[in-house]
Structures are given as C-alpha cells and as structure tokens.
Amino acid sequence: MDENEELKRTQRGVLLRCCVIALGSIGMVSNCIGIFYTTLAEVMHTGIGAISFLVTVTSITTALVSSQYTKLTARWPVKRLMLTGALLCSLAFFLESLADSLALLYAAGVIMGIGACLFGSIPLSGIIRDWYGEKSGGPLSLTVAMSGIVGAVMNPLLSEIIVNRSYQEGLYLLSILLLVLCLPAILTMPMKEDSSRPRTFRETEKETDYSDLNRTWIILLFCGAACLFGQNALYSHISSIAVSSGYTLQFGAKATSMVMIFNTIFKLAFGQLADRIGVVRSMQIFCCITYVGTFLMMCFRQIPACMLIAPSFYAAGFSNSMIGVNLMTQRLAHRHYTEVFSKVTMITTLTSAIGNSVYGFIRDAFGSYQPAFLVVTVLNWTGFAIITWLGRQMRKQAQA
C-alpha cells in the first residue's frame, strides 16, 4: 500500500471517529436537553426561564474554558483533554438526573460546560484541519452534521421515556450512551504529532501574535458569529413553543426531531454548496432560508403542518453558525486559526447562553414567544449584513 492510499485510509478513520465523537459532544450536549425543559419546570415548580438558564450556565462555562483552551493544550495532550471532557459530560447528565434543586442543576451545568469544551468543536475542527488541510470543508460539514442525527433520533425516544417512564431515565440513557460512543473513538483516534504533543508556553505565545491579521475583520467576524449563534439559541425552546401553542410534548418532540433531520441535511448541503459558490454566498442563502422558518413559526404555528415545517427551515441557521463561521475563520485567520476560533467559540457560546435565557424569560414575561421571534429575525439579518460586508472586503483584497 503506497503512502497516499495509507493517508486516505487514515483520514477516513479520523473522520469516522470525529463523527462519532460529535454525536456526543455536540449532539447530546446541545441538542437533547430542550426536551426536558417543560418536565423539569413542573418538577421544580419554576418557570421555563429558570430551567433554560441551565444551558446559559453550561454555555458560559464553555466560553470561559474556550478562552483558555490553547493554554490547556500547552500542558496536556489533546487526546487526554478529550477523554476528560467525555467523562465530565457523562457525569453531568447523571447529576442532572439527581438534581432536586436549581442549585444542583446549575452545578451539573458547570461540569457539562467544561466537558463540552474539552471534546467539542474546537478539538474536533483542529484534528480535521490537521489531517485534511485546506480541504477540510467537506469533512467538517459531515462531522458537524452528525450532531443533528442524535437530536432527530433521541428527542422522540426521550419524550416517550419522559411521558411513560421518568425524565431521570432519559438522562441516565444519555449519560451511558455518551460514554459507549465516545470513549472508544477518543482512545483510538490517530493524532498528528503537532496536535498530540503538549505545546510549550513559548510556542503558544508566538501563535498569539496577531500582527498580520486585519483586526477590523476579526472583530466583525466575532459580531457576525454572535448574531448567528444568538438566533440559534431558540432551538432548545422548540418543544416548549409547541406545548405553549397547544400541542402535546410528543408533538413538540416531533418538531424538534424535524429540526435535527433538516439540520443534518442542510449541513451536508452547505459543505457542497460552499465548495461550488463560496462560503459567503452559501451563508447568504441559508440566512434567507432561516428567515422563512422563523416567519412561519411567528405567524402560522397554530397550523400543525406549519409547526412541523417551520422549524425545518429554521434549522438552516445551524449550518451558518457551525460550519460557515468555522470556514470564515479559516479564511480570515489563516495560521492563527486555533487561537482565533477558540475566541470565536468563547463569544458565540456566551451569546447562545444569553439568548437561551432571554428567550425563556421573554416567554415567562409576555406569556408568548412572539417577541422572541422578532429578536431572532433582527439577529439573522444583522448576521447577513456583516457576512456580506466581509465577503466584499475579501474579494477586494483578492483583486488588489
């Protein structure tokens, strides 16, 4: 077997493992908690806003750890950090099942936030970039798309467990399944020498010299990413939106499942589209699709068919935030990708955290999600405008 064939075989193995890890680190952690909101609120005799603050706590913790990620890799190998992250997230699901107060629930959220950062999108995108180089768009979109499969499959299953058994058993299942899926993939992951060894603090300091970056572009990238992630924070409320509109929890789970199914389809399509027409135009198209979904939810969610179809269009926003922002970072940051992307992750997780709680408290304050849909619309078109401007500036620079 020649070296080229051996490399391709290794790349396929790396991609398969990254997809499996994404099922747990992105899929279970981010896409399976919203189904528990209504039940947890009833059990703890509190509002949806207080329960959704769990995701805020998790996201803030992830943001804080993300800001220190390069320093962590300077002390420990990436694989060891990923293994620790998987164990922490499994523990967090277990603790959430035992929580009888908001304090314990939020403590589990802190543990979840630490773990989610250590084996989530930052190390996964870094590993893919190490092995695929400039051709990482397709593999990255496939990896991130896997997170949608978990949501599509698990949310209907979890809703049945919650209704017919107990919400604790649903959390037990997530805790065990995460370990079963992720531990073997992490332990057998092939690592490039540069990513498997701890870097010295001197190396880390050199990489944080941003003198060759256009600071205005990077700041705007941060703002655009924050808007796109902020609009996506409404996702975890889809089942609650359905229930508050008069539907059953099982119907809400179906709507959530539709989001995840189309989330997967859109992410796979985004990678192919970006390779053909460019990442900026792809993001513009997906912003328009996202708006259609938001508009349908805002105006026609009382129609059952629309309540299923609207979240499907809304799911296009995940492709922009999770793949489009990543590819834009690669184009704008170049050799500083890991450092800049860790900061993008910090900012976007904070935005998601704030957005998730804001949407919950809007629901509690107004008795409706209608104002939340208006916020999502503003964030969507603001992100559209920023990405469009960045695209024009990059084309001007390429033509100069």
C-alpha positions as CSV (number, residue, x, y, z in Angstrom):
1,M,0.0,0.0,0.0
2,D,1.5,3.4,-1.1
3,E,1.8,6.4,1.2
4,N,-1.1,8.2,-0.5
5,E,-3.5,5.3,0.0
6,E,-2.4,4.9,3.6
7,L,-3.0,8.6,4.2
8,K,-6.5,8.4,2.7
9,R,-7.3,5.3,4.9
10,T,-6.1,7.2,8.0
11,Q,-8.1,10.2,7.1
12,R,-11.3,8.1,6.7
13,G,-10.7,6.6,10.1
14,V,-10.1,10.0,11.7
15,L,-13.3,11.3,10.1
16,L,-15.4,8.4,11.3
17,R,-14.1,8.8,14.8
18,C,-14.7,12.6,14.7
19,C,-18.3,12.0,13.6
20,V,-18.9,9.5,16.4
21,I,-17.5,11.9,19.0
22,A,-19.6,14.8,17.6
23,L,-22.7,12.6,18.3
24,G,-22.0,13.0,22.0
25,S,-20.0,16.2,22.4
26,I,-22.3,18.4,20.1
27,G,-25.4,16.2,19.6
28,M,-26.2,15.0,23.0
29,V,-24.9,18.0,24.9
30,S,-26.5,20.7,22.8
31,N,-29.5,19.1,21.0
32,C,-31.1,16.8,23.7
33,I,-31.6,19.0,26.7
34,G,-34.5,21.1,25.5
35,I,-36.9,18.2,25.6
36,F,-36.5,18.2,29.4
37,Y,-37.4,21.9,29.9
38,T,-41.2,21.5,30.5
39,T,-40.9,18.5,32.8
40,L,-38.1,20.0,34.9
41,A,-40.1,23.2,35.3
42,E,-43.1,21.3,36.5
43,V,-41.0,19.1,38.9
44,M,-39.1,22.0,40.4
45,H,-42.2,24.3,40.4
46,T,-40.5,27.1,38.5
47,G,-40.6,28.8,35.1
48,I,-39.1,27.8,31.7
49,G,-36.7,30.7,32.1
50,A,-35.1,29.3,35.2
51,I,-34.7,25.9,33.7
52,S,-33.3,27.2,30.4
53,F,-30.7,29.1,32.5
54,L,-29.1,25.6,32.8
55,V,-27.9,26.0,29.2
56,T,-26.8,29.5,30.0
57,V,-24.6,28.2,32.8
58,T,-23.2,25.5,30.6
59,S,-22.5,27.9,27.8
60,I,-20.8,30.5,30.0
61,T,-18.6,27.8,31.4
62,T,-17.8,26.6,27.9
63,A,-16.9,30.1,26.9
64,L,-14.6,30.6,29.8
65,V,-12.8,27.3,29.2
66,S,-12.6,28.1,25.5
67,S,-10.7,31.3,26.2
68,Q,-8.0,29.2,28.0
69,Y,-8.0,26.2,25.5
70,T,-4.6,27.0,23.9
71,K,-3.1,27.2,27.4
72,L,-4.6,23.8,28.3
73,T,-3.1,22.2,25.2
74,A,0.3,23.7,26.3
75,R,0.2,21.4,29.4
76,W,-1.7,18.3,28.3
77,P,-2.2,16.3,25.1
78,V,-5.4,16.9,23.2
79,K,-6.5,13.3,23.5
80,R,-6.2,13.4,27.3
81,L,-8.3,16.6,27.4
82,M,-10.9,15.0,25.1
83,L,-11.1,11.9,27.3
84,T,-11.6,14.1,30.4
85,G,-14.3,16.1,28.6
86,A,-16.3,12.9,27.8
87,L,-16.2,11.7,31.3
88,L,-17.3,15.1,32.7
89,C,-20.3,15.3,30.3
90,S,-21.4,11.8,31.3
91,L,-21.1,12.7,34.9
92,A,-23.1,15.9,34.3
93,F,-26.0,14.1,32.8
94,F,-26.1,11.7,35.8
95,L,-26.0,14.7,38.2
96,E,-28.9,16.3,36.3
97,S,-31.0,13.2,36.9
98,L,-30.4,13.5,40.7
99,A,-31.0,17.3,40.8
100,D,-33.8,18.3,43.2
101,S,-33.0,22.0,43.2
102,L,-31.9,24.6,40.7
103,A,-28.5,25.0,42.5
104,L,-27.6,21.3,41.9
105,L,-28.9,21.5,38.3
106,Y,-26.7,24.6,37.6
107,A,-23.7,22.8,39.2
108,A,-24.2,20.0,36.8
109,G,-24.3,22.6,34.0
110,V,-20.9,23.9,35.0
111,I,-19.4,20.4,34.8
112,M,-21.2,19.9,31.4
113,G,-19.7,23.2,30.1
114,I,-16.1,22.2,31.0
115,G,-16.5,18.8,29.4
116,A,-18.2,20.2,26.2
117,C,-15.3,22.5,25.5
118,L,-12.6,19.8,26.0
119,F,-14.0,17.3,23.5
120,G,-16.3,19.5,21.4
121,S,-16.0,21.6,18.2
122,I,-12.5,23.2,19.0
123,P,-10.5,20.0,19.2
124,L,-12.6,18.2,16.5
125,S,-12.1,21.0,14.0
126,G,-8.4,21.2,14.9
127,I,-8.0,17.4,14.3
128,I,-9.8,17.6,11.0
129,R,-7.8,20.6,9.9
130,D,-4.5,18.7,10.8
131,W,-5.4,15.8,8.6
132,Y,-7.2,17.4,5.7
133,G,-5.6,20.8,5.5
134,E,-7.3,23.2,3.1
135,K,-9.8,20.5,2.1
136,S,-11.4,20.4,5.5
137,G,-14.7,21.9,4.5
138,G,-16.5,18.7,3.5
139,P,-15.2,16.6,6.4
140,L,-16.1,19.4,8.8
141,S,-19.6,19.7,7.5
142,L,-20.1,15.9,7.7
143,T,-18.8,15.9,11.3
144,V,-21.0,18.7,12.5
145,A,-24.0,17.2,10.6
146,M,-23.7,14.1,12.8
147,S,-24.9,16.2,15.8
148,G,-28.3,16.5,14.1
149,I,-28.8,12.8,13.8
150,V,-28.7,12.4,17.6
151,G,-31.3,15.1,18.0
152,A,-33.5,13.6,15.3
153,V,-33.4,10.1,16.8
154,M,-33.1,10.8,20.5
155,N,-35.7,13.5,21.1
156,P,-38.7,11.4,20.1
157,L,-37.3,8.5,22.1
158,L,-36.6,10.7,25.2
159,S,-40.1,12.2,25.0
160,E,-41.6,8.7,25.2
161,I,-39.3,7.8,28.1
162,I,-40.3,11.0,29.9
163,V,-44.0,10.5,29.4
164,N,-44.1,6.7,30.0
165,R,-41.2,6.2,32.5
166,S,-39.4,9.2,34.0
167,Y,-37.2,12.1,32.9
168,Q,-34.4,10.6,35.2
169,E,-34.3,7.5,33.0
170,G,-33.9,9.7,29.9
171,L,-30.8,11.4,31.5
172,Y,-29.4,8.0,32.6
173,L,-29.6,6.9,28.9
174,L,-27.7,10.0,27.7
175,S,-25.0,9.5,30.4
176,I,-24.4,5.9,29.4
177,L,-24.7,6.3,25.7
178,L,-22.3,9.2,25.6
179,L,-19.5,7.0,27.1
180,V,-20.3,4.0,25.0
181,L,-20.0,6.1,21.8
182,C,-17.2,8.5,22.6
183,L,-14.6,6.7,24.7
184,P,-13.6,4.1,22.1
185,A,-13.4,6.8,19.4
186,I,-11.2,9.0,21.5
187,L,-8.9,6.3,22.7
188,T,-8.3,5.0,19.2
189,M,-8.0,8.4,17.5
190,P,-4.9,8.8,15.3
191,M,-3.2,12.1,16.1
192,K,-0.7,14.2,14.1
193,E,2.5,14.8,16.0
194,D,1.9,18.5,16.3
195,S,-1.6,18.1,17.8
196,S,-0.9,15.1,20.0
197,R,2.0,16.6,22.0
198,P,1.6,19.4,24.5
199,R,3.0,22.7,23.2
200,T,5.3,24.9,25.3
201,F,4.1,28.2,26.6
202,R,6.6,29.9,24.3
203,E,5.0,28.3,21.3
204,T,1.6,29.4,22.4
205,E,2.8,32.9,22.9
206,K,4.2,33.1,19.4
207,E,0.9,31.9,18.0
208,T,-1.0,34.7,19.7
209,D,0.9,37.4,17.8
210,Y,-1.9,38.8,15.6
211,S,0.1,41.5,13.9
212,D,-0.6,40.0,10.4
213,L,-4.4,39.9,10.9
214,N,-6.9,42.6,9.9
215,R,-8.4,43.4,13.4
216,T,-11.5,45.1,12.0
217,W,-12.4,41.9,10.0
218,I,-11.8,39.7,13.0
219,I,-14.0,41.9,15.3
220,L,-16.7,41.9,12.7
221,L,-16.4,38.1,12.4
222,F,-16.9,37.9,16.2
223,C,-20.1,40.1,15.9
224,G,-21.5,38.2,12.9
225,A,-20.9,34.9,14.6
226,A,-22.5,36.1,17.8
227,C,-25.7,37.1,15.9
228,L,-25.9,33.8,14.0
229,F,-25.4,31.8,17.2
230,G,-27.8,34.0,19.1
231,Q,-30.6,33.3,16.7
232,N,-29.9,29.5,17.0
233,A,-30.4,29.6,20.8
234,L,-34.2,29.5,20.2
235,Y,-33.8,25.9,19.1
236,S,-33.8,24.5,22.6
237,H,-37.3,26.1,23.1
238,I,-38.9,24.4,20.1
239,S,-40.7,21.7,22.2
240,S,-41.8,24.5,24.6
241,I,-43.0,26.6,21.7
242,A,-45.1,23.7,20.6
243,V,-46.5,23.0,24.0
244,S,-47.3,26.7,24.6
245,S,-49.2,26.7,21.3
246,G,-51.5,23.9,22.4
247,Y,-49.7,20.8,21.2
248,T,-48.5,17.8,23.2
249,L,-45.0,17.1,24.3
250,Q,-44.8,14.3,21.8
251,F,-45.7,16.7,19.0
252,G,-43.1,19.1,20.3
253,A,-40.5,16.2,20.2
254,K,-41.5,15.6,16.5
255,A,-41.0,19.3,15.7
256,T,-37.6,19.1,17.4
257,S,-36.8,16.0,15.5
258,M,-37.6,17.7,12.2
259,V,-35.1,20.5,13.1
260,M,-32.4,17.9,13.6
261,I,-33.2,15.9,10.5
262,F,-33.1,19.1,8.3
263,N,-30.1,20.3,10.4
264,T,-28.2,17.3,9.1
265,I,-29.4,17.7,5.5
266,F,-28.6,21.4,5.5
267,K,-25.1,20.9,6.9
268,L,-24.3,18.3,4.4
269,A,-25.6,20.5,1.6
270,F,-23.7,23.6,2.9
271,G,-20.3,21.9,2.6
272,Q,-21.0,21.0,-1.1
273,L,-22.5,24.4,-1.8
274,A,-19.6,26.3,-0.2
275,D,-17.1,24.4,-2.4
276,R,-19.1,25.5,-5.5
277,I,-20.2,29.1,-4.9
278,G,-18.2,30.1,-1.9
279,V,-18.8,30.3,1.8
280,V,-20.2,33.9,1.8
281,R,-22.9,33.2,-0.8
282,S,-23.8,30.0,0.9
283,M,-24.3,31.8,4.2
284,Q,-26.4,34.4,2.5
285,I,-28.7,31.8,1.0
286,F,-29.0,30.0,4.3
287,C,-29.8,33.2,6.2
288,C,-32.8,33.6,3.8
289,I,-34.0,30.0,4.4
290,T,-33.7,30.6,8.2
291,Y,-35.8,33.7,8.0
292,V,-38.6,31.7,6.1
293,G,-38.7,29.2,9.0
294,T,-38.8,32.0,11.7
295,F,-41.6,33.8,9.8
296,L,-43.7,30.7,9.5
297,M,-43.3,30.0,13.3
298,M,-44.1,33.5,14.1
299,C,-47.3,33.8,12.0
300,F,-48.6,30.3,11.3
301,R,-47.5,28.0,14.2
302,Q,-51.2,27.3,15.1
303,I,-51.4,25.2,11.9
304,P,-49.9,21.7,12.8
305,A,-48.2,21.3,9.4
306,C,-46.5,24.7,9.7
307,M,-45.4,23.9,13.3
308,L,-43.5,20.9,11.8
309,I,-42.3,22.6,8.6
310,A,-41.2,25.9,10.1
311,P,-38.5,24.5,12.4
312,S,-37.2,22.5,9.5
313,F,-36.4,25.8,7.6
314,Y,-35.2,27.4,10.8
315,A,-32.6,24.6,11.0
316,A,-30.6,26.2,8.2
317,G,-29.2,28.6,10.7
318,F,-27.1,25.9,12.3
319,S,-25.1,25.4,9.0
320,N,-24.2,29.1,9.0
321,S,-23.2,29.3,12.7
322,M,-21.3,25.9,13.0
323,I,-19.8,25.4,9.5
324,G,-20.0,28.9,7.8
325,V,-18.4,30.7,10.8
326,N,-15.7,28.0,11.0
327,L,-14.8,28.3,7.3
328,M,-14.8,32.1,7.5
329,T,-12.4,31.9,10.5
330,Q,-10.1,29.7,8.4
331,R,-10.1,32.2,5.6
332,L,-9.6,35.3,7.8
333,A,-7.2,33.9,10.5
334,H,-5.1,31.5,8.4
335,R,-2.2,30.2,10.6
336,H,-3.9,31.7,13.7
337,Y,-7.0,29.6,13.2
338,T,-6.9,27.6,16.5
339,E,-6.4,30.7,18.6
340,V,-8.9,32.9,16.8
341,F,-11.5,30.1,16.6
342,S,-11.2,29.4,20.4
343,K,-12.1,33.1,20.9
344,V,-15.0,32.8,18.4
345,T,-16.2,29.9,20.4
346,M,-16.0,31.8,23.6
347,I,-18.0,34.7,22.2
348,T,-20.6,32.6,20.5
349,T,-21.2,30.3,23.5
350,L,-21.8,33.4,25.6
351,T,-24.2,34.7,23.0
352,S,-26.0,31.4,22.9
353,A,-26.1,31.4,26.7
354,I,-27.6,34.8,26.9
355,G,-30.0,34.1,24.1
356,N,-31.3,30.9,25.6
357,S,-32.2,32.5,28.9
358,V,-33.5,35.7,27.2
359,Y,-35.9,33.6,25.1
360,G,-37.1,31.7,28.2
361,F,-37.6,34.9,30.2
362,I,-39.4,36.5,27.3
363,R,-41.8,33.6,27.3
364,D,-42.4,33.9,31.1
365,A,-42.8,37.7,30.9
366,F,-45.1,38.0,27.9
367,G,-46.7,34.6,28.0
368,S,-45.8,34.1,24.4
369,Y,-42.7,33.5,22.2
370,Q,-43.8,36.2,19.7
371,P,-41.2,38.8,20.8
372,A,-38.5,36.1,20.7
373,F,-39.2,35.6,17.0
374,L,-38.7,39.3,16.4
375,V,-35.3,39.1,18.2
376,V,-34.3,36.1,16.1
377,T,-35.3,38.0,12.9
378,V,-33.1,41.0,13.8
379,L,-30.1,38.8,14.6
380,N,-30.5,36.9,11.4
381,W,-30.4,39.9,9.1
382,T,-27.7,41.6,11.1
383,G,-25.5,38.5,10.7
384,F,-26.4,38.5,7.0
385,A,-25.2,42.2,6.6
386,I,-21.9,41.5,8.4
387,I,-21.1,38.4,6.4
388,T,-21.9,40.2,3.2
389,W,-19.6,43.1,4.0
390,L,-16.8,40.8,5.0
391,G,-17.2,38.9,1.7
392,R,-16.9,42.1,-0.3
393,Q,-13.8,43.2,1.5
394,M,-12.2,39.8,1.0
395,R,-12.9,40.0,-2.8
396,K,-11.5,43.5,-3.0
397,Q,-8.3,42.3,-1.3
398,A,-8.0,39.3,-3.6
399,Q,-8.4,41.6,-6.6
400,A,-5.9,44.1,-5.4
